[in-house]
Amino acid sequence: MYAGGVNSPILNKLSGLPLRRLALDVTAVLLGIALGGLAFSAVANGRLGVGPARLVVSVSPAFSALTVVELPPFGSVEAVTHRGPVRLDVRLQEIDVARTTRMLESGAASLPQTLGPDAASAFPLSGLSSLLWKVLGAGLLASMLAAVLVALAFRRRRAVVAVAVALSLVLPATALGTAYATWDVSAFREPTLRGSLRYAPQLIDVFSTRVADIKRLREQAGKVANDLATYYADDRSLASGGSLPSTFRVLHVTDLHLDPVGAALERSVARSYEASLVIDTGDLPILGVPLEAHAFDSLVDTSVPRVYIPGNHDSPASIAALERLGVTVLTSGTIDVQGLRILGVPDPISRGFGVEPDPATVSAAARIASLSLQEALRSGEPTPDVVAVHNPLMEKPFVGLVPLILSGHTHSARFYVSKGTALLNSGTAGGMPYDPASPGRRSLPYSASVLYFTAAQPRRLIAIDRIAVYPNRSTTVSRQVIDETLLP
C-alpha cells in the first residue's frame, strides 16, 4: 500500500505523454540530421582541375577521418589527413595526355622539385570556387531539410525545429572546420595503397626521378645510336667486321614498361641498323590497364613493322590499343612476315588482368602450343624460324624443335644454345623503370638484340648483336655468330 501510494503517480508521470513526446522529438531531430547528412553527401561534390588532370571531389560525413584518392583502374591511395568525422574522396576522371607530354618536355628539369606533399600548389587550379560554394550550399540544404522534416512532424513545437536547424548547421560546420584546421597533406608520404597500386609502391618516387633525368637520358640515347652507326660503318671494327650487309635484320626488344628513354633508344637502334622488322616479346605497359594505353602512340615506333607477343603485364586493353596502331599482336599460331615464320605463344595472364604469373599455368600453355606445333610439323608444315614467348618458363617444350627462341620477362639478358636451338633473352628496353636498384642489387642496362638472317628465303639465322647501354657509364656491343658458313 505504501509503495503503491508513492510509486503509482511517478510511474504514471513517466509513462505519460510528455515522455513519449520527448522521445518523438529526439527521434525527429536525429532523423532530420541523418537525412541532412545524406543530402550533404549528395550535393557536396564538384569537379576540380589540377594542371592536366580533371578530378571529381566529394565531401561526406564519416566515422573516420580519411582522404581517399581513387586512380581508376589502378586502385586507390588512402591517408588520414585530418581530424573530425569527415571523409574526402578525390577521383581521377581524366588526364590530358597531350598537355602532360608538353609539360614534361618543357619543364622536365624542374618538375621533380615540385613533386611531394605540396605538389598541387605547382599546378593551376580550376573549379575551386565552384566546389567551395557547393560544399557551403550543401550545408544549408541539409539544415533546411532537417527543419522541414521536423516542422511537418511537429507543427506546434518551434523549439524542436530550432534545435534541428541549429544542429544541422553547427555539426557540419564544426566537422568541416576541424578538418580544415587539422589538415596535413604530408600524411600521403606513408599512404595505404589499394588495388593494383600495391604491386608498385615506389612508382611515384621512381617516376619523379625519371622525369628529372629524361632529357639527359634521351640525349645519351641519341649519342649511343650515333656511336653505333659510326661503329658499324667502320670497316676496321674487329668486333663486327661491319654491319653485315646483304642480310635481313630483325630487332628484338622486350619489357619496355612505358619507358620513354628505352623507346627513344629502340628507335635509334632500329634506324642505325636499318631493321626490317621488330619482334617485341611483351610487357610494354606496367600494369596493363586502359589508362596506360593512351601513351602507346608516342612510344611505339610504327615506321617499322612490329610483331608483338603479349606478356604478363599486358591485358586485353593494351592489346586492343596496339592493334589500333597497326601492330601485329600474335596471340596464337604462326605468321609469315617478309619470309620469316614466327610462332608466338603469349603469356596466359595477358588474356585477363593480373601481374604475377602462375608458373604452372605458363608451363601448361607452352606444352599445349608445343604439342600443336609437333602435330603441324608431322602434317608437313614448315618449321618456324622463330618461336617468341614472354616468360622463359615457356622455352623448354620448344628446345630441339626450332632454330631460335626469343623471350623476356626476367629483365636480364641471356644467350645460350641447347640441342641445336639458340635461346635469346634480350633483357629489358625499359631499364627497370618501376623497380629501382637497391643496395646490393646489380644495376640492369637498357638492352636489345639485332638478329641477322639470310637475305634469301627461307630465312636462316646468321648472327646476333647484343647491345647493352648503362646510363652515364658504358655501352657494350657483342656479336654471336651462329653459322659462319652463312656470313656474307
Secondary structure by P-SEA (a helix, b strand, c coil): cccccccaaaaaaaacaaaaaaaaaaaaaaaaaaaaaaaaaaccbbbbbcccbbbbbbbbbccccbbbbbcccccccccccccccbbbbbbbcccaaaaaaaaaaaccccccccccccccccccccaaaaaaaaaaaaaaaaaaaaaaaaaaaccccaaaaaaaaaaaaaaaaaaaaaaaaacccccccccccccccccccaaaaaaaaaaacaaaaaaaaaaaaaaaaaaaaccccccccccccccbbbbbbccccccaaaaaaaaaaaaaacccbbbbccccccccccccccccccccccccbbbbbbcccccaaaaaaaaaaccccccbbbbbcccbbbbbbcccccccccccccaaaaaaaaaaaaaaaaaaaaaccccccbbbbccccccccccccccbbbccccccccccccccbbbbbcccccccccccccccbbbbcccbbbbbccccccccccbbbbbbbccccbbbbbbbbccccccc
